Amino acid sequence: MTTPLFRNRDYQLLWASQALTQFGLRASAIAFPLVVLSLSDSAGAAGLVLAVSTGATLVAGLPAGALVDRWNRKKVMLSCEAVQAVSTATLVFALWRGTTSLVHIAVVATVMGVCGALSQPAEEACLPNLVPAEQLSTAVAVNAARSYLGQLTGTSAGGFLFAVGRFVPFAVNTVTHVAAFFLLLFVRLPPPEARSDVPKHLGREMVAGVRWMWGNRPVRVTGFFIVFLNLFFSAYFIVIIVVAQRNGVPTGEIGVMAAMFGVGGLLGAIATPALLKVLSPYLSIISVFWVLAALTPLAIFAHSGYVLGAIFACMAFFAPIANTTIDTYQLLITPDGMRGRMNAAMDLLTGVAGVIGPALGGMLLETFSSEHAVLLCAAGLGVATLVATVNPTLRGFPRRLDPAAAEETVSEQK
């Protein structure tokens, strides 16, 4: 008899450790620009610090994936928690003493970015070794809910903690990393599989991972769709924020609107396991595209922040369904010794899409009116929806997500 997920000791310890980590990271992420502004009164410097952290994560992405496949994944996660705890502790001490410099802050942000590039694929890669295949989609969805919850609670707490003291958000972040480290100590992970695909040469391992992903059509195709969704959301988010501002929506309502996006995503992640029991993998992906295509143009007719927020929440509600289906399928068909590189590459691609998306949304608004920018987003999504609907790889998805069905589908599509 399969142990229920909520009674899976090792998964619960891993989930709790990363929930603490994400709370601390979100609290400090909002505090980084605030502390830079308090020191330099420079918006450019504040933006640069955030860009340094994001850039470090992107640059370290592919090498991190190869190292995660080479090293013991539990030790990778433990090392990341320890390094982040020490680095943020130095920042807490410097802020408390009043000796902080912008260089020090940028170094800490870089360390956090690199550790994120290592720890995230390490956790995702070991997930199939902690939960049985029939519970994997539920575990992926619960992890997504954890991410949304950390974003909502950590971001809101960060501003409050900064008001208490400039060093307080970073002190909380240090404590969460220490607590996560001790929780991870008790997670039991099976030893990594023996590696025989390539010699231990970082460059060749990275190339082998990229070649495997590109040569595996299901991974390549599903990766394209998940990257497109991330690109769309990051572009559309900026478009809607500007549309609301141009329509005279009060700043407070815009804040509520952004929060409703997070709430919708959290509720969607919670509902995903139940929805996946009645939707096939193919339907769970294309139905999300059709729902988004129908909702996107409605922003033209909405002149209230609360209405726009409701549209945002509905869109965010359905996104975890597609993401969970794709993530689960990719984990099932990827060999254990390749999962770190696969997850790191997906994180890199979605991260790049997240950077390009806002710039694309801004370009649309600079070139076209608000209404036309929304319609262009809708048109792009409409094309992607039709492509997803007729795509043979998605149509060939198995009726259930388990290793045997996934492997059979991969063999047929090669």
TIMAR-491527 format. One record per residue (C-alpha): x, y, z; residue in three letters. Coordinates in steps of 0.2 Angstrom, whole numbers, plus 5000, padded with zeros to 4 digits. Example, Ala and Ser with C-alpha at 12.3 -4.5 7.8 and 13.67 -1.06 7.14 Angstrom:
residues 2
<bakol u="5062" v="4978" w="5039" rest="ALA"/>
<bakol u="5068" v="4995" w="5036" rest="SER"/>
//
This chain:
residues 414
<bakol u="5000" v="5000" w="5000" rest="MET"/>
<bakol u="5007" v="5017" w="4995" rest="THR"/>
<bakol u="5010" v="5029" w="5009" rest="THR"/>
<bakol u="5000" v="5045" w="5008" rest="PRO"/>
<bakol u="5011" v="5060" w="5003" rest="LEU"/>
<bakol u="5007" v="5069" w="5019" rest="PHE"/>
<bakol u="5014" v="5055" w="5029" rest="ARG"/>
<bakol u="5030" v="5053" w="5018" rest="ASN"/>
<bakol u="5042" v="5059" w="5031" rest="ARG"/>
<bakol u="5057" v="5063" w="5019" rest="ASP"/>
<bakol u="5046" v="5073" w="5007" rest="TYR"/>
<bakol u="5038" v="5083" w="5021" rest="GLN"/>
<bakol u="5055" v="5087" w="5028" rest="LEU"/>
<bakol u="5061" v="5092" w="5011" rest="LEU"/>
<bakol u="5045" v="5102" w="5008" rest="TRP"/>
<bakol u="5046" v="5111" w="5025" rest="ALA"/>
<bakol u="5065" v="5115" w="5022" rest="SER"/>
<bakol u="5062" v="5123" w="5005" rest="GLN"/>
<bakol u="5046" v="5132" w="5012" rest="ALA"/>
<bakol u="5057" v="5141" w="5025" rest="LEU"/>
<bakol u="5070" v="5145" w="5012" rest="THR"/>
<bakol u="5058" v="5153" w="5000" rest="GLN"/>
<bakol u="5050" v="5163" w="5014" rest="PHE"/>
<bakol u="5067" v="5170" w="5019" rest="GLY"/>
<bakol u="5073" v="5173" w="5001" rest="LEU"/>
<bakol u="5056" v="5182" w="4997" rest="ARG"/>
<bakol u="5058" v="5193" w="5012" rest="ALA"/>
<bakol u="5076" v="5198" w="5008" rest="SER"/>
<bakol u="5072" v="5200" w="4990" rest="ALA"/>
<bakol u="5060" v="5215" w="4993" rest="ILE"/>
<bakol u="5073" v="5221" w="5006" rest="ALA"/>
<bakol u="5088" v="5222" w="4994" rest="PHE"/>
<bakol u="5082" v="5237" w="4984" rest="PRO"/>
<bakol u="5075" v="5246" w="5000" rest="LEU"/>
<bakol u="5092" v="5244" w="5009" rest="VAL"/>
<bakol u="5101" v="5250" w="4993" rest="VAL"/>
<bakol u="5090" v="5265" w="4992" rest="LEU"/>
<bakol u="5092" v="5269" w="5010" rest="SER"/>
<bakol u="5111" v="5269" w="5007" rest="LEU"/>
<bakol u="5113" v="5277" w="4990" rest="SER"/>
<bakol u="5096" v="5285" w="4986" rest="ASP"/>
<bakol u="5100" v="5278" w="4968" rest="SER"/>
<bakol u="5086" v="5268" w="4959" rest="ALA"/>
<bakol u="5099" v="5262" w="4947" rest="GLY"/>
<bakol u="5109" v="5254" w="4960" rest="ALA"/>
<bakol u="5094" v="5246" w="4968" rest="ALA"/>
<bakol u="5089" v="5239" w="4951" rest="GLY"/>
<bakol u="5107" v="5233" w="4948" rest="LEU"/>
<bakol u="5108" v="5223" w="4964" rest="VAL"/>
<bakol u="5092" v="5213" w="4959" rest="LEU"/>
<bakol u="5099" v="5211" w="4941" rest="ALA"/>
<bakol u="5115" v="5204" w="4948" rest="VAL"/>
<bakol u="5106" v="5191" w="4958" rest="SER"/>
<bakol u="5095" v="5186" w="4943" rest="THR"/>
<bakol u="5110" v="5186" w="4931" rest="GLY"/>
<bakol u="5120" v="5175" w="4943" rest="ALA"/>
<bakol u="5106" v="5162" w="4943" rest="THR"/>
<bakol u="5105" v="5163" w="4924" rest="LEU"/>
<bakol u="5124" v="5162" w="4921" rest="VAL"/>
<bakol u="5126" v="5148" w="4933" rest="ALA"/>
<bakol u="5111" v="5138" w="4927" rest="GLY"/>
<bakol u="5119" v="5125" w="4915" rest="LEU"/>
<bakol u="5135" v="5122" w="4925" rest="PRO"/>
<bakol u="5124" v="5120" w="4940" rest="ALA"/>
<bakol u="5114" v="5107" w="4932" rest="GLY"/>
<bakol u="5129" v="5097" w="4927" rest="ALA"/>
<bakol u="5136" v="5098" w="4944" rest="LEU"/>
<bakol u="5120" v="5093" w="4952" rest="VAL"/>
<bakol u="5120" v="5077" w="4941" rest="ASP"/>
<bakol u="5138" v="5074" w="4946" rest="ARG"/>
<bakol u="5137" v="5077" w="4965" rest="TRP"/>
<bakol u="5127" v="5070" w="4979" rest="ASN"/>
<bakol u="5111" v="5081" w="4978" rest="ARG"/>
<bakol u="5108" v="5081" w="4997" rest="LYS"/>
<bakol u="5125" v="5088" w="5000" rest="LYS"/>
<bakol u="5122" v="5101" w="4986" rest="VAL"/>
<bakol u="5106" v="5107" w="4995" rest="MET"/>
<bakol u="5115" v="5107" w="5012" rest="LEU"/>
<bakol u="5130" v="5117" w="5006" rest="SER"/>
<bakol u="5118" v="5130" w="4998" rest="CYS"/>
<bakol u="5109" v="5132" w="5014" rest="GLU"/>
<bakol u="5125" v="5134" w="5024" rest="ALA"/>
<bakol u="5133" v="5146" w="5012" rest="VAL"/>
<bakol u="5118" v="5157" w="5011" rest="GLN"/>
<bakol u="5116" v="5157" w="5030" rest="ALA"/>
<bakol u="5134" v="5163" w="5032" rest="VAL"/>
<bakol u="5133" v="5176" w="5018" rest="SER"/>
<bakol u="5117" v="5184" w="5024" rest="THR"/>
<bakol u="5124" v="5183" w="5042" rest="ALA"/>
<bakol u="5139" v="5194" w="5036" rest="THR"/>
<bakol u="5126" v="5207" w="5029" rest="LEU"/>
<bakol u="5116" v="5207" w="5045" rest="VAL"/>
<bakol u="5132" v="5211" w="5055" rest="PHE"/>
<bakol u="5137" v="5224" w="5043" rest="ALA"/>
<bakol u="5120" v="5233" w="5043" rest="LEU"/>
<bakol u="5119" v="5232" w="5062" rest="TRP"/>
<bakol u="5137" v="5240" w="5063" rest="ARG"/>
<bakol u="5133" v="5253" w="5049" rest="GLY"/>
<bakol u="5148" v="5247" w="5039" rest="THR"/>
<bakol u="5138" v="5240" w="5023" rest="THR"/>
<bakol u="5144" v="5244" w="5006" rest="SER"/>
<bakol u="5135" v="5242" w="4989" rest="LEU"/>
<bakol u="5149" v="5229" w="4984" rest="VAL"/>
<bakol u="5145" v="5219" w="5000" rest="HIS"/>
<bakol u="5127" v="5219" w="4995" rest="ILE"/>
<bakol u="5130" v="5214" w="4977" rest="ALA"/>
<bakol u="5141" v="5200" w="4983" rest="VAL"/>
<bakol u="5128" v="5193" w="4994" rest="VAL"/>
<bakol u="5115" v="5194" w="4980" rest="ALA"/>
<bakol u="5127" v="5185" w="4969" rest="THR"/>
<bakol u="5130" v="5171" w="4981" rest="VAL"/>
<bakol u="5111" v="5169" w="4983" rest="MET"/>
<bakol u="5108" v="5169" w="4964" rest="GLY"/>
<bakol u="5122" v="5155" w="4962" rest="VAL"/>
<bakol u="5115" v="5145" w="4976" rest="CYS"/>
<bakol u="5097" v="5146" w="4969" rest="GLY"/>
<bakol u="5104" v="5139" w="4953" rest="ALA"/>
<bakol u="5111" v="5124" w="4962" rest="LEU"/>
<bakol u="5098" v="5120" w="4975" rest="SER"/>
<bakol u="5082" v="5121" w="4964" rest="GLN"/>
<bakol u="5087" v="5108" w="4951" rest="PRO"/>
<bakol u="5094" v="5097" w="4965" rest="ALA"/>
<bakol u="5078" v="5097" w="4974" rest="GLU"/>
<bakol u="5068" v="5094" w="4958" rest="GLU"/>
<bakol u="5079" v="5080" w="4952" rest="ALA"/>
<bakol u="5078" v="5071" w="4968" rest="CYS"/>
<bakol u="5059" v="5072" w="4969" rest="LEU"/>
<bakol u="5056" v="5056" w="4959" rest="PRO"/>
<bakol u="5067" v="5047" w="4972" rest="ASN"/>
<bakol u="5057" v="5052" w="4987" rest="LEU"/>
<bakol u="5039" v="5049" w="4980" rest="VAL"/>
<bakol u="5031" v="5035" w="4970" rest="PRO"/>
<bakol u="5027" v="5039" w="4952" rest="ALA"/>
<bakol u="5008" v="5039" w="4955" rest="GLU"/>
<bakol u="5011" v="5054" w="4967" rest="GLN"/>
<bakol u="5023" v="5063" w="4958" rest="LEU"/>
<bakol u="5011" v="5076" w="4950" rest="SER"/>
<bakol u="5003" v="5079" w="4967" rest="THR"/>
<bakol u="5021" v="5083" w="4974" rest="ALA"/>
<bakol u="5025" v="5094" w="4959" rest="VAL"/>
<bakol u="5008" v="5104" w="4962" rest="ALA"/>
<bakol u="5011" v="5105" w="4981" rest="VAL"/>
<bakol u="5028" v="5112" w="4978" rest="ASN"/>
<bakol u="5021" v="5125" w="4966" rest="ALA"/>
<bakol u="5008" v="5130" w="4980" rest="ALA"/>
<bakol u="5023" v="5132" w="4991" rest="ARG"/>
<bakol u="5031" v="5143" w="4979" rest="SER"/>
<bakol u="5016" v="5154" w="4978" rest="TYR"/>
<bakol u="5014" v="5154" w="4996" rest="LEU"/>
<bakol u="5032" v="5159" w="4999" rest="GLY"/>
<bakol u="5030" v="5174" w="4987" rest="GLN"/>
<bakol u="5014" v="5180" w="4995" rest="LEU"/>
<bakol u="5019" v="5179" w="5013" rest="THR"/>
<bakol u="5038" v="5182" w="5011" rest="GLY"/>
<bakol u="5036" v="5198" w="5000" rest="THR"/>
<bakol u="5023" v="5205" w="5012" rest="SER"/>
<bakol u="5033" v="5201" w="5027" rest="ALA"/>
<bakol u="5049" v="5208" w="5020" rest="GLY"/>
<bakol u="5042" v="5226" w="5019" rest="GLY"/>
<bakol u="5036" v="5225" w="5037" rest="PHE"/>
<bakol u="5052" v="5218" w="5043" rest="LEU"/>
<bakol u="5062" v="5231" w="5035" rest="PHE"/>
<bakol u="5052" v="5244" w="5044" rest="ALA"/>
<bakol u="5057" v="5236" w="5060" rest="VAL"/>
<bakol u="5075" v="5237" w="5056" rest="GLY"/>
<bakol u="5086" v="5237" w="5040" rest="ARG"/>
<bakol u="5095" v="5221" w="5045" rest="PHE"/>
<bakol u="5079" v="5212" w="5051" rest="VAL"/>
<bakol u="5073" v="5204" w="5034" rest="PRO"/>
<bakol u="5091" v="5197" w="5032" rest="PHE"/>
<bakol u="5092" v="5191" w="5049" rest="ALA"/>
<bakol u="5076" v="5181" w="5046" rest="VAL"/>
<bakol u="5083" v="5175" w="5030" rest="ASN"/>
<bakol u="5098" v="5168" w="5040" rest="THR"/>
<bakol u="5087" v="5160" w="5052" rest="VAL"/>
<bakol u="5077" v="5151" w="5039" rest="THR"/>
<bakol u="5092" v="5145" w="5030" rest="HIS"/>
<bakol u="5099" v="5138" w="5046" rest="VAL"/>
<bakol u="5082" v="5129" w="5050" rest="ALA"/>
<bakol u="5082" v="5122" w="5032" rest="ALA"/>
<bakol u="5099" v="5115" w="5034" rest="PHE"/>
<bakol u="5094" v="5105" w="5050" rest="PHE"/>
<bakol u="5078" v="5099" w="5042" rest="LEU"/>
<bakol u="5088" v="5093" w="5027" rest="LEU"/>
<bakol u="5100" v="5083" w="5038" rest="LEU"/>
<bakol u="5086" v="5071" w="5042" rest="PHE"/>
<bakol u="5080" v="5068" w="5024" rest="VAL"/>
<bakol u="5084" v="5051" w="5018" rest="ARG"/>
<bakol u="5089" v="5051" w="4999" rest="LEU"/>
<bakol u="5095" v="5035" w="4990" rest="PRO"/>
<bakol u="5113" v="5036" w="4983" rest="PRO"/>
<bakol u="5114" v="5044" w="4966" rest="PRO"/>
<bakol u="5115" v="5032" w="4951" rest="GLU"/>
<bakol u="5132" v="5028" w="4944" rest="ALA"/>
<bakol u="5136" v="5040" w="4930" rest="ARG"/>
<bakol u="5143" v="5032" w="4914" rest="SER"/>
<bakol u="5136" v="5043" w="4900" rest="ASP"/>
<bakol u="5151" v="5055" w="4899" rest="VAL"/>
<bakol u="5168" v="5058" w="4908" rest="PRO"/>
<bakol u="5168" v="5070" w="4922" rest="LYS"/>
<bakol u="5172" v="5085" w="4912" rest="HIS"/>
<bakol u="5160" v="5100" w="4915" rest="LEU"/>
<bakol u="5160" v="5106" w="4898" rest="GLY"/>
<bakol u="5156" v="5089" w="4890" rest="ARG"/>
<bakol u="5143" v="5085" w="4903" rest="GLU"/>
<bakol u="5134" v="5102" w="4899" rest="MET"/>
<bakol u="5135" v="5098" w="4880" rest="VAL"/>
<bakol u="5129" v="5080" w="4883" rest="ALA"/>
<bakol u="5114" v="5087" w="4893" rest="GLY"/>
<bakol u="5109" v="5100" w="4880" rest="VAL"/>
<bakol u="5111" v="5086" w="4866" rest="ARG"/>
<bakol u="5100" v="5074" w="4876" rest="TRP"/>
<bakol u="5086" v="5087" w="4878" rest="MET"/>
<bakol u="5087" v="5093" w="4860" rest="TRP"/>
<bakol u="5086" v="5075" w="4854" rest="GLY"/>
<bakol u="5072" v="5070" w="4865" rest="ASN"/>
<bakol u="5057" v="5077" w="4856" rest="ARG"/>
<bakol u="5044" v="5076" w="4871" rest="PRO"/>
<bakol u="5056" v="5086" w="4882" rest="VAL"/>
<bakol u="5060" v="5098" w="4868" rest="ARG"/>
<bakol u="5042" v="5101" w="4864" rest="VAL"/>
<bakol u="5035" v="5102" w="4881" rest="THR"/>
<bakol u="5049" v="5114" w="4886" rest="GLY"/>
<bakol u="5044" v="5126" w="4872" rest="PHE"/>
<bakol u="5027" v="5127" w="4878" rest="PHE"/>
<bakol u="5031" v="5130" w="4896" rest="ILE"/>
<bakol u="5044" v="5143" w="4891" rest="VAL"/>
<bakol u="5031" v="5152" w="4880" rest="PHE"/>
<bakol u="5019" v="5152" w="4895" rest="LEU"/>
<bakol u="5032" v="5161" w="4906" rest="ASN"/>
<bakol u="5036" v="5173" w="4892" rest="LEU"/>
<bakol u="5017" v="5177" w="4890" rest="PHE"/>
<bakol u="5014" v="5180" w="4908" rest="PHE"/>
<bakol u="5029" v="5191" w="4911" rest="SER"/>
<bakol u="5025" v="5202" w="4896" rest="ALA"/>
<bakol u="5006" v="5202" w="4899" rest="TYR"/>
<bakol u="5009" v="5207" w="4918" rest="PHE"/>
<bakol u="5018" v="5223" w="4913" rest="ILE"/>
<bakol u="5005" v="5227" w="4900" rest="VAL"/>
<bakol u="4990" v="5225" w="4912" rest="ILE"/>
<bakol u="4999" v="5235" w="4925" rest="ILE"/>
<bakol u="5002" v="5250" w="4913" rest="VAL"/>
<bakol u="4984" v="5248" w="4906" rest="VAL"/>
<bakol u="4977" v="5250" w="4924" rest="ALA"/>
<bakol u="4988" v="5265" w="4927" rest="GLN"/>
<bakol u="4983" v="5273" w="4911" rest="ARG"/>
<bakol u="4965" v="5270" w="4915" rest="ASN"/>
<bakol u="4967" v="5279" w="4931" rest="GLY"/>
<bakol u="4966" v="5264" w="4943" rest="VAL"/>
<bakol u="4972" v="5269" w="4960" rest="PRO"/>
<bakol u="4989" v="5263" w="4966" rest="THR"/>
<bakol u="4981" v="5253" w="4980" rest="GLY"/>
<bakol u="4970" v="5244" w="4968" rest="GLU"/>
<bakol u="4985" v="5240" w="4957" rest="ILE"/>
<bakol u="4993" v="5232" w="4972" rest="GLY"/>
<bakol u="4978" v="5222" w="4976" rest="VAL"/>
<bakol u="4977" v="5217" w="4958" rest="MET"/>
<bakol u="4995" v="5210" w="4958" rest="ALA"/>
<bakol u="4992" v="5201" w="4975" rest="ALA"/>
<bakol u="4976" v="5193" w="4967" rest="MET"/>
<bakol u="4988" v="5185" w="4953" rest="PHE"/>
<bakol u="4998" v="5176" w="4967" rest="GLY"/>
<bakol u="4982" v="5171" w="4976" rest="VAL"/>
<bakol u="4975" v="5164" w="4960" rest="GLY"/>
<bakol u="4991" v="5154" w="4957" rest="GLY"/>
<bakol u="4991" v="5147" w="4975" rest="LEU"/>
<bakol u="4973" v="5141" w="4973" rest="LEU"/>
<bakol u="4976" v="5134" w="4956" rest="GLY"/>
<bakol u="4991" v="5124" w="4963" rest="ALA"/>
<bakol u="4981" v="5117" w="4977" rest="ILE"/>
<bakol u="4967" v="5112" w="4965" rest="ALA"/>
<bakol u="4978" v="5104" w="4952" rest="THR"/>
<bakol u="4979" v="5087" w="4960" rest="PRO"/>
<bakol u="4960" v="5085" w="4959" rest="ALA"/>
<bakol u="4959" v="5092" w="4942" rest="LEU"/>
<bakol u="4972" v="5081" w="4935" rest="LEU"/>
<bakol u="4962" v="5066" w="4940" rest="LYS"/>
<bakol u="4948" v="5071" w="4928" rest="VAL"/>
<bakol u="4959" v="5078" w="4914" rest="LEU"/>
<bakol u="4971" v="5069" w="4903" rest="SER"/>
<bakol u="4988" v="5076" w="4901" rest="PRO"/>
<bakol u="4984" v="5083" w="4884" rest="TYR"/>
<bakol u="4968" v="5091" w="4890" rest="LEU"/>
<bakol u="4976" v="5098" w="4905" rest="SER"/>
<bakol u="4989" v="5108" w="4894" rest="ILE"/>
<bakol u="4978" v="5114" w="4879" rest="ILE"/>
<bakol u="4963" v="5118" w="4890" rest="SER"/>
<bakol u="4975" v="5131" w="4899" rest="VAL"/>
<bakol u="4980" v="5139" w="4883" rest="PHE"/>
<bakol u="4961" v="5140" w="4877" rest="TRP"/>
<bakol u="4956" v="5148" w="4894" rest="VAL"/>
<bakol u="4970" v="5161" w="4893" rest="LEU"/>
<bakol u="4966" v="5165" w="4875" rest="ALA"/>
<bakol u="4948" v="5168" w="4880" rest="ALA"/>
<bakol u="4953" v="5179" w="4895" rest="LEU"/>
<bakol u="4967" v="5189" w="4888" rest="THR"/>
<bakol u="4957" v="5202" w="4878" rest="PRO"/>
<bakol u="4945" v="5205" w="4892" rest="LEU"/>
<bakol u="4957" v="5217" w="4899" rest="ALA"/>
<bakol u="4952" v="5230" w="4886" rest="ILE"/>
<bakol u="4934" v="5231" w="4894" rest="PHE"/>
<bakol u="4940" v="5231" w="4912" rest="ALA"/>
<bakol u="4942" v="5248" w="4920" rest="HIS"/>
<bakol u="4943" v="5243" w="4938" rest="SER"/>
<bakol u="4958" v="5236" w="4947" rest="GLY"/>
<bakol u="4947" v="5223" w="4955" rest="TYR"/>
<bakol u="4940" v="5217" w="4939" rest="VAL"/>
<bakol u="4958" v="5216" w="4931" rest="LEU"/>
<bakol u="4964" v="5207" w="4947" rest="GLY"/>
<bakol u="4950" v="5194" w="4945" rest="ALA"/>
<bakol u="4955" v="5191" w="4927" rest="ILE"/>
<bakol u="4973" v="5189" w="4933" rest="PHE"/>
<bakol u="4968" v="5177" w="4947" rest="ALA"/>
<bakol u="4958" v="5166" w="4934" rest="CYS"/>
<bakol u="4973" v="5166" w="4922" rest="MET"/>
<bakol u="4985" v="5162" w="4937" rest="ALA"/>
<bakol u="4973" v="5148" w="4943" rest="PHE"/>
<bakol u="4975" v="5138" w="4927" rest="PHE"/>
<bakol u="4993" v="5140" w="4924" rest="ALA"/>
<bakol u="4999" v="5127" w="4938" rest="PRO"/>
<bakol u="4989" v="5113" w="4929" rest="ILE"/>
<bakol u="4999" v="5114" w="4913" rest="ALA"/>
<bakol u="5015" v="5117" w="4922" rest="ASN"/>
<bakol u="5013" v="5102" w="4934" rest="THR"/>
<bakol u="5008" v="5091" w="4919" rest="THR"/>
<bakol u="5024" v="5096" w="4909" rest="ILE"/>
<bakol u="5035" v="5095" w="4924" rest="ASP"/>
<bakol u="5029" v="5078" w="4930" rest="THR"/>
<bakol u="5030" v="5071" w="4912" rest="TYR"/>
<bakol u="5048" v="5078" w="4910" rest="GLN"/>
<bakol u="5054" v="5070" w="4927" rest="LEU"/>
<bakol u="5046" v="5053" w="4922" rest="LEU"/>
<bakol u="5055" v="5052" w="4905" rest="ILE"/>
<bakol u="5072" v="5059" w="4910" rest="THR"/>
<bakol u="5085" v="5047" w="4917" rest="PRO"/>
<bakol u="5090" v="5051" w="4935" rest="ASP"/>
<bakol u="5108" v="5055" w="4930" rest="GLY"/>
<bakol u="5101" v="5068" w="4918" rest="MET"/>
<bakol u="5088" v="5076" w="4929" rest="ARG"/>
<bakol u="5099" v="5090" w="4936" rest="GLY"/>
<bakol u="5104" v="5096" w="4918" rest="ARG"/>
<bakol u="5086" v="5095" w="4912" rest="MET"/>
<bakol u="5079" v="5105" w="4926" rest="ASN"/>
<bakol u="5093" v="5118" w="4926" rest="ALA"/>
<bakol u="5091" v="5120" w="4907" rest="ALA"/>
<bakol u="5072" v="5122" w="4909" rest="MET"/>
<bakol u="5075" v="5135" w="4924" rest="ASP"/>
<bakol u="5087" v="5144" w="4913" rest="LEU"/>
<bakol u="5075" v="5145" w="4898" rest="LEU"/>
<bakol u="5060" v="5151" w="4909" rest="THR"/>
<bakol u="5072" v="5163" w="4918" rest="GLY"/>
<bakol u="5077" v="5171" w="4901" rest="VAL"/>
<bakol u="5059" v="5171" w="4896" rest="ALA"/>
<bakol u="5055" v="5180" w="4912" rest="GLY"/>
<bakol u="5068" v="5193" w="4908" rest="VAL"/>
<bakol u="5063" v="5196" w="4890" rest="ILE"/>
<bakol u="5044" v="5196" w="4894" rest="GLY"/>
<bakol u="5044" v="5213" w="4903" rest="PRO"/>
<bakol u="5055" v="5221" w="4890" rest="ALA"/>
<bakol u="5043" v="5214" w="4876" rest="LEU"/>
<bakol u="5028" v="5220" w="4885" rest="GLY"/>
<bakol u="5036" v="5237" w="4887" rest="GLY"/>
<bakol u="5040" v="5238" w="4868" rest="MET"/>
<bakol u="5022" v="5234" w="4864" rest="LEU"/>
<bakol u="5016" v="5248" w="4875" rest="LEU"/>
<bakol u="5029" v="5260" w="4868" rest="GLU"/>
<bakol u="5024" v="5256" w="4850" rest="THR"/>
<bakol u="5006" v="5253" w="4851" rest="PHE"/>
<bakol u="4991" v="5259" w="4861" rest="SER"/>
<bakol u="4986" v="5250" w="4877" rest="SER"/>
<bakol u="4971" v="5241" w="4868" rest="GLU"/>
<bakol u="4982" v="5236" w="4853" rest="HIS"/>
<bakol u="4996" v="5229" w="4865" rest="ALA"/>
<bakol u="4983" v="5218" w="4874" rest="VAL"/>
<bakol u="4976" v="5212" w="4857" rest="LEU"/>
<bakol u="4993" v="5208" w="4851" rest="LEU"/>
<bakol u="4996" v="5198" w="4867" rest="CYS"/>
<bakol u="4980" v="5189" w="4863" rest="ALA"/>
<bakol u="4984" v="5186" w="4845" rest="ALA"/>
<bakol u="5001" v="5178" w="4850" rest="GLY"/>
<bakol u="4993" v="5167" w="4863" rest="LEU"/>
<bakol u="4979" v="5162" w="4850" rest="GLY"/>
<bakol u="4993" v="5156" w="4838" rest="VAL"/>
<bakol u="5001" v="5147" w="4852" rest="ALA"/>
<bakol u="4985" v="5139" w="4857" rest="THR"/>
<bakol u="4981" v="5132" w="4839" rest="LEU"/>
<bakol u="4999" v="5125" w="4838" rest="VAL"/>
<bakol u="4997" v="5117" w="4855" rest="ALA"/>
<bakol u="4980" v="5110" w="4850" rest="THR"/>
<bakol u="4987" v="5101" w="4834" rest="VAL"/>
<bakol u="5004" v="5097" w="4840" rest="ASN"/>
<bakol u="5007" v="5078" w="4838" rest="PRO"/>
<bakol u="5018" v="5077" w="4853" rest="THR"/>
<bakol u="5005" v="5083" w="4865" rest="LEU"/>
<bakol u="4992" v="5073" w="4856" rest="ARG"/>
<bakol u="5002" v="5058" w="4859" rest="GLY"/>
<bakol u="5003" v="5060" w="4878" rest="PHE"/>
<bakol u="4999" v="5044" w="4888" rest="PRO"/>
<bakol u="4982" v="5044" w="4896" rest="ARG"/>
<bakol u="4991" v="5043" w="4913" rest="ARG"/>
<bakol u="5007" v="5049" w="4919" rest="LEU"/>
<bakol u="5018" v="5035" w="4925" rest="ASP"/>
<bakol u="5035" v="5028" w="4920" rest="PRO"/>
<bakol u="5029" v="5014" w="4909" rest="ALA"/>
<bakol u="5017" v="5025" w="4899" rest="ALA"/>
<bakol u="5029" v="5039" w="4898" rest="ALA"/>
<bakol u="5043" v="5028" w="4891" rest="GLU"/>
<bakol u="5031" v="5020" w="4879" rest="GLU"/>
<bakol u="5026" v="5037" w="4872" rest="THR"/>
<bakol u="5044" v="5042" w="4871" rest="VAL"/>
<bakol u="5049" v="5026" w="4861" rest="SER"/>
<bakol u="5035" v="5029" w="4849" rest="GLU"/>
<bakol u="5039" v="5047" w="4846" rest="GLN"/>
<bakol u="5058" v="5045" w="4843" rest="LYS"/>
//
